């Protein structure tokens, strides 16, 4: 499973990305309120920062899974699905994101 297929699967089968995006948006708004009025970001800049955070989150999850999945090169996608379902990855990921707190410092 390549990175793009994984992201599609993740979005279709889990709320983890949506939860992460919501938390990242709250974090970026909080950071923005701390900036001097003249230095505050507009919504486009905030959304860009959130998108980067989400991309990094998906990349990290993908890389961690990739390191643990024994991929059958002839059935790569199926190998991933089997690992994800057997190890309840989506449920665990959602639970982890629900507990995630960004440093507001």
N, C-alpha and C positions, 0 to 999 in steps of 0.2 A: 504494500500500500504506500503510495507516495504521499507527500505532505498535503497536496491539494485534496486527494481522495480522503485523507484522514480528517481534514477540516470539514469537508462536506458531511462525512459520517458523524463527526462530533456534533455539528449543528443540528443534524436530523435526529439524533438519538439522545441528546443530553441538553440540559439547560445550563451547563457549566459555563459556556462562552457568554451567554446572555447575563448570567449572574456576575461573572467576572467583569464584563463591560459596564454593568450598572455600578459596581463597586469602584471601578477605575474612574468612571465619570464623577462620582461623588468625591473621590480623592482629588481629581484634577480641579474641580470647582473649589474645594477647600483650599488647595494650594493657591489658586488664583485669587481668592479673597484675601490672602496674606500679602499679596503683592501691592506695591504702591499703586495708587489709582492710575497713574500715567504708564505703568508697566504691565497692567492687566492684559490678559489675552482675550481675544474675541472668541466666539463659539467655534469658529473654524479651527483656530489653533488648539483649543481644548479638545475638539473631536479628533484632530490629527494626533495629539499626544495619546489619547485613549486608544485610537486605532493601533498605534505603535505598541502600546502595552498589551493589547489583545493579541497582536501578531507574535510578540515575544512569548506570551503565555502559551499559545498554541504550539509554537516552535519547541518550547521546553517540554511540553507534554509529549509531543511527537518524538522528540529525541530520546526521552526516557523510555517510552514504549519500544522504540526501535531497538534500543540496547538490550531489551529483555525478551523480544520476540524472536523465536527460532523460526525464521521465515523459510517456507518451502518455495523455492523460486518459481515453481510451476503453478503454485496456488497461493501466491503472496497475499492477496486480498483475504482469502478464506483463513489463512494463518492468523492474520491480524484479528479478524472477527472472532475466531475461536478463542484467542488469548483474551481479548477484551471482554467477551461474555463469560468465559470461565472464571476470570478474576474480578468480575463485577467492577471493571474499571470506570464505567460511566457513573455508577452510583457513588463510588468512592471519590471520584473527581468532583462531583456536585457537592458532596459533603465537605470536602476540603475547601472548595471555593466559598461555601456558605460560612465557614469559620475564618476565612482569610481576612486579615486586617492590614491595611497599608499603614506605613509609618506616617503619622501626621506630625512631622517635626520640622 
